[in-house]
Amino acid sequence: MYPQSCLTRVGYFPSWDLHQETFIHPVNSEDYKVAWDYDNGEELFIKDDPRHPPSYIETRCWIDYDENSQDSEGFYVYAGIESSELDDTTPCTLIEKEEIDGVTFYKVTFFDEERGEEVKVKGLEWNFITYIDKTLTGNQHLRQGFRHFIELPDDMIPPSWRDMNIGVQDNSECGMYLAESAIPNSGLGMYTARAYEKGERISFGDLVVQAEDVIDNARLRLWYNGDRNRTIDEKEWLLEHYYWTAESSMSQFDAGFIESMVPGFGMLANSHTGT
């Protein structure tokens, strides 16, 4: 069920009906899980546990260690890093866990690029370990996924948002709108056309549309269509000015190069709604 508001209206898409009628579920789709499911599970699983995440999910650690702390088994003592960014993680393998004073600690191995070898570290807590979906394995990469041009009918845009209808006074249908800010030289501001109660929803969460390996996919389309001798025309694309970084949507590992488009009020406030 989609929200029936001035921002989102349900239309009739025959191609979606055809997709539903011909869709073939992927293998193991009934028990399919993504990295998010494991990150929010009851516990973490070491590599020999049959409940360990499948091969399309990667375990990553925020990890550093004391180089002078190696014990008789070859383990170094964990040293935390002050970061919560996924870019600061490295692939790791959980090989053992132990309870100390009611707290679970994990022993892991990871490839230390500076040393050029596998290193064993002990003493990691759960909050320094996470799961991610490996590159090109997320739901959006399924061959059976529904893909269609994003079309925007004119009647979806409230009259008050259209440059050709500047004189329209009734904004009550939408409730929220963008207009010149009352703060000098600050661009557009967000306004309401009616009073809102405390705790009342004023809008729905924005949808994130991932643009993945755009140039590579363009070349692939040319190859598929037989235009192998044609070059890619890499002219400036207006949408490039309104991308969010992949890190902001936690999707930087979804593909080789990825940017996130978040069409919503945040995007409209930085664009010209007439164009």
C-alpha positions in Angstrom: 0.0 0.0 0.0 1.4 3.4 -1.0 0.6 6.6 0.8 -2.0 8.7 -1.1 -0.6 12.1 -0.7 0.4 15.1 -2.8 3.9 13.5 -3.1 2.9 10.0 -4.1 0.0 8.6 -6.0 -0.5 5.2 -7.4 -0.9 4.9 -11.1 -1.7 1.9 -13.3 1.4 0.3 -14.8 0.7 -2.7 -17.2 4.4 -3.5 -17.2 4.3 -4.1 -13.4 1.4 -6.5 -13.8 3.3 -8.4 -16.5 6.3 -8.5 -14.1 4.2 -10.0 -11.4 2.7 -12.6 -13.7 6.0 -13.8 -15.1 8.3 -13.3 -12.1 10.4 -16.4 -11.2 11.6 -16.4 -7.6 15.4 -16.8 -7.2 16.8 -20.0 -5.7 16.5 -20.1 -1.9 14.3 -16.9 -1.9 12.1 -18.2 0.9 15.0 -18.1 3.5 17.0 -15.4 1.8 18.6 -12.9 4.2 20.6 -9.7 3.6 23.4 -8.4 5.7 21.0 -6.1 7.6 19.2 -9.2 8.9 22.4 -10.6 10.4 23.5 -7.3 11.8 20.3 -7.1 13.7 20.2 -10.7 14.8 20.6 -12.2 18.3 24.3 -13.1 17.9 27.3 -13.3 15.6 28.5 -16.7 14.2 32.0 -17.9 13.8 33.1 -19.4 10.5 32.6 -23.0 11.4 29.0 -22.4 12.7 26.4 -23.8 10.3 24.4 -20.6 10.9 27.2 -18.4 9.6 26.1 -15.9 6.9 26.2 -17.2 3.3 29.0 -16.5 0.9 27.3 -13.4 -0.6 27.6 -11.6 2.8 31.0 -10.3 4.0 32.1 -9.9 7.6 34.0 -6.6 8.2 35.8 -5.2 11.3 36.9 -1.8 12.6 40.3 -3.1 13.6 43.7 -2.2 14.8 46.0 -4.0 17.2 49.0 -3.5 19.5 52.0 -4.8 17.6 53.9 -5.5 20.8 51.2 -7.7 22.3 51.4 -11.0 20.5 50.8 -14.0 22.7 52.0 -17.6 22.5 49.2 -18.5 20.1 50.1 -15.7 17.8 47.1 -13.4 18.7 47.6 -9.7 19.1 45.5 -7.6 21.5 42.8 -5.6 19.8 43.1 -1.8 19.7 39.9 0.1 18.8 39.7 2.8 16.2 37.6 6.0 16.6 35.4 5.6 13.6 31.9 4.3 12.6 32.4 4.7 8.9 32.2 1.6 6.8 35.1 2.8 4.7 37.3 2.3 7.7 36.4 -1.4 8.0 38.4 -4.3 6.5 37.2 -7.9 5.7 37.7 -10.2 8.6 36.9 -13.8 9.7 35.5 -14.7 13.1 37.2 -17.8 14.3 36.4 -18.1 18.0 34.4 -16.3 20.7 34.8 -16.3 24.5 32.9 -14.9 27.5 34.8 -12.7 30.0 32.8 -11.2 32.9 29.5 -11.6 30.9 30.9 -9.8 27.8 31.4 -11.7 24.5 34.7 -11.1 22.8 35.7 -12.5 19.4 39.0 -13.7 17.9 39.4 -12.8 14.3 41.8 -12.9 11.4 42.3 -10.3 8.7 44.8 -9.5 5.9 47.1 -6.7 7.0 48.0 -5.0 3.7 51.0 -3.2 5.2 52.5 -6.4 6.4 51.3 -8.4 3.5 50.0 -11.3 5.7 47.1 -12.6 7.7 47.1 -11.4 11.3 45.2 -12.8 14.3 43.6 -10.4 16.8 41.7 -11.1 20.0 39.3 -9.0 22.1 36.8 -7.6 19.6 33.3 -6.8 20.8 30.3 -7.0 18.6 30.1 -3.2 18.1 33.4 -3.4 16.1 32.1 -6.0 13.8 29.5 -5.7 11.0 28.1 -7.4 7.9 27.7 -6.0 4.4 26.3 -7.4 1.2 29.1 -8.1 -1.2 29.4 -6.1 -4.4 26.7 -6.8 -6.9 24.8 -9.2 -4.7 22.0 -7.0 -3.3 18.4 -7.2 -4.2 18.7 -4.5 -6.8 21.1 -6.6 -8.7 18.8 -9.6 -9.2 18.2 -10.4 -12.8 14.5 -10.9 -12.0 14.2 -7.5 -10.5 11.6 -5.1 -11.8 13.2 -2.3 -13.9 11.3 0.5 -15.5 11.7 4.1 -16.5 10.7 6.4 -13.7 7.9 8.4 -15.1 6.3 11.4 -13.4 2.8 12.4 -14.6 2.1 16.1 -14.7 -0.9 15.8 -12.4 1.4 14.5 -9.7 2.9 17.9 -9.3 0.7 20.3 -7.2 -0.3 23.4 -9.2 1.4 25.6 -6.6 4.7 24.0 -7.6 4.4 24.8 -11.2 6.0 28.0 -12.7 3.1 28.4 -15.1 0.6 28.5 -12.2 2.2 31.0 -9.9 -1.1 32.7 -9.1 -2.6 29.6 -7.5 -3.5 30.3 -3.8 -4.8 27.0 -2.6 -1.9 24.9 -1.1 -4.1 23.0 1.3 -3.9 19.8 -0.7 -0.2 19.4 0.0 0.2 20.9 3.4 3.9 21.5 2.8 5.6 23.5 0.1 8.8 25.2 -0.8 9.1 29.0 -1.4 11.6 31.8 -1.1 13.0 31.8 2.4 12.2 34.7 4.7 15.9 34.7 5.6 17.7 37.0 3.1 19.9 35.3 0.5 19.3 31.8 1.8 17.4 30.3 -1.1 14.2 28.2 -0.6 12.5 27.5 2.7 10.0 24.9 3.7 6.6 26.0 4.7 3.3 24.5 5.8 -0.2 25.5 4.5 -1.9 24.3 7.7 -1.1 23.7 11.3 0.3 20.3 12.3 -0.3 18.5 15.6 2.6 17.5 17.8 3.9 14.1 16.6 1.8 14.2 13.4 3.6 12.8 10.3 4.4 15.6 7.9 5.9 13.5 5.1 7.0 10.1 4.2 10.6 8.8 4.1 12.4 9.5 0.8 13.2 6.7 -1.5 16.9 6.1 -2.3 17.6 5.3 -6.0 21.1 3.9 -6.5 23.1 4.8 -9.7 25.5 2.0 -10.1 28.5 1.8 -12.4 26.8 4.3 -14.8 29.6 4.5 -17.4 30.3 0.8 -17.3 26.6 0.0 -17.8 26.4 2.4 -20.7 29.3 0.6 -22.4 27.6 -2.7 -21.7 24.4 -1.5 -23.3 26.3 -0.4 -26.4 28.0 -3.8 -26.6 24.7 -5.6 -26.1 23.1 -3.5 -28.9 26.0 -4.2 -31.3 27.4 -0.7 -31.2 30.8 -1.8 -30.1 32.7 0.8 -32.1 30.7 3.7 -30.6 32.3 5.8 -27.8 30.5 6.9 -24.7 29.4 10.6 -24.8 30.2 11.7 -21.3 28.5 15.1 -21.3 27.7 16.7 -18.0 24.5 15.3 -16.5 22.4 17.7 -14.4 21.5 15.0 -12.0 25.2 14.6 -11.0 24.8 17.8 -9.0 22.2 16.3 -6.8 23.7 13.0 -5.9 24.4 12.0 -2.3 27.5 10.0 -1.7 27.1 6.3 -1.4 28.4 6.4 2.2 25.4 8.5 3.2 23.0 5.6 2.2 25.4 2.9 3.4 25.7 1.5 -0.1 29.3 2.2 -1.0 30.0 -1.5 -1.3 27.1 -2.4 -3.6 29.0 -1.9 -6.8 32.3 -0.7 -8.2 31.2 2.9 -8.4 27.9 4.1 -6.9 26.1 7.3 -6.2 22.7 7.8 -4.4 19.8 9.8 -5.6 17.3 10.8 -3.0 14.4 12.6 -4.7 12.4 14.4 -2.0 12.2 17.8 -0.3 15.9 17.8 0.4 16.6 17.6 -3.3 13.9 20.1 -4.3 15.3 22.7 -1.9 18.5 22.7 -3.9 17.0 22.6 -7.4 14.7 24.6 -9.7 11.3 22.8 -9.6 10.3 24.3 -12.9 13.1 22.4 -14.7 
